Amino acid sequence: MRTHFIAIGGAAMHNLALALHNKGYKVTGSDDAIFEPSKSRLDKKGLLPKELGWFPEKITAEIDSIILGMHAKADNPELLKAQELGLKIYSYPEFLYEQSKNKTRVVIGGSHGKTTITSMILHVMHFNNIEVDYMVGAQLEGFDTMVHLTEENDFIVLEGDEYLSSPMDRRPKFHLYHPNIALISGIAWDHINVFPTYENYVEQFELFIQKITNGGILVYNEDDSEVKRVAEAASNPIRKLAYHTPNYSVEDGTTLLETPEGAMPIEVFGAHNLNNLAGAKWICQNMGVDEADFYQAIATFKGASKRLEKIGEGKGKVAFKDFAHSPSKVSATTQAVKSQYPNRTLIACLELHTYSSLNAEFLKEYQGALNAADVAVVFYSPDAVKIKQLEEVTYEQIAQSFQRDDLLIFTNPVDFKEYLFSQNFDNSALLLMSSGNYGGLNFDEVKGLMQ
């Protein structure tokens, strides 16, 4: 099979390209910008385009399928040539479905927790020597790529994103997978540039449930009232399994999970991660892993990359970074770190980086999100607002939204870094929450602050 990627350099796209190359496909691709680590990883396999840009002459009738990335525009010259030749053009999720039509598809959806739950499932499968295909949104320890595709594996585990499929296909990605087994972890309004109202956003999850195959399974988080309502209202012929946060305790900075065999120490912490663990357990049991084997495996799970990832620790001090950016995730992550280290000063730093978080109207959703922190800091770049062509948000709007009189707000990366590096971190926990990097912060240097 000959497959060409339009916009091969993206995190998801280059991983799919590597997976198809490993499967024996002939893979080519183009992009106008490719950054690390995509660049090195593609180069290592001989898949890095010789030059950047779009080259319609690369598109010929011999190509079996075109995979179109979100980065490509509708007027992309290579796309126009492919349309002219009548080639089969897939969005990323369409192609994954095509690859998994004859497998049992397990799809993990939700506004937050998707990557962690998918990672937990894959960790348990790997620990128990059960081979599965997968697509996950983070690089996992022990796994070479974020996408793995075979002909022989019975199961495929897919992280089900609710964002759009491609510039040509405005359907949410997770609507295209038609799961046999599905999970919804939580519903909290996000992606407001695509889903302008809360009701419109919730509707995407209602439609996701309708896409479950007849006789399939829905695993849902009953601790989330919206998830519970949507799941219980669904009338299609599926089996429903509810989960909730299990009992646990924290002793001297170690989380102990209650199991049928007694309290078991685990590496992850925070109520939201224990809730994720309960969802992963139901999924694994429906994939043939018994309860005892699940607990043995999950005890060694250290977390997905950038999901409450410990980046430095010294005597009486610790630093974490987390991908959290939505209000509900920011609140849950901040509370998790405070619960784990109740006697330490928690310094929580949030970068407003996404379309939603930089929207003046949406900012109100952040009220109380940093309340668990002893010191609350918000960073945002006015340049990012301009690049995203959004209306300018003001210092006053941010201060009003979080409802904290002592909130520290930075708009200059240099000022933020100077503040951070001037702090005394003795008996403290530092939490850096962002889907960006605070205008160029080197996290290795932050690690040095914990020495």
Protein Blocks (a to p, Z undefined) as FASTA:
>chain_A
ZZddehjlbmklmmmmmmmmmnopacddddfbdcdfklmmmmmnopacfbgcddfklpcf
klmbdcddfkbcfklmklmmmmmnopacddfklmmmmmmmmpccdddedjehklmmmmmm
mmmmmmnopacddddfbdcehiabfbdcdfklmbdcddddfbdfblklmcdfklmnopab
dcdfbdcdehkllmmbfklmmmmmmmmmmmpcghiacdddfkbmklmmmmmmpcbdcddd
dddddddddeehiacdddfkbpcddfbecjklmmmmmmmmmmmmmnopafklmmmmmmmp
gbjehiapafbdcehiacdddfbfbfklmmmmmmmmmmmmmmbccddddddfbfklmpmk
lmmmmgoklmmpmbdcddddfklmmmnopacddfklmmmmnopakbccdfbfklmmmmmm
mpcfehiacddddfbenooaafklmmmmmZZ
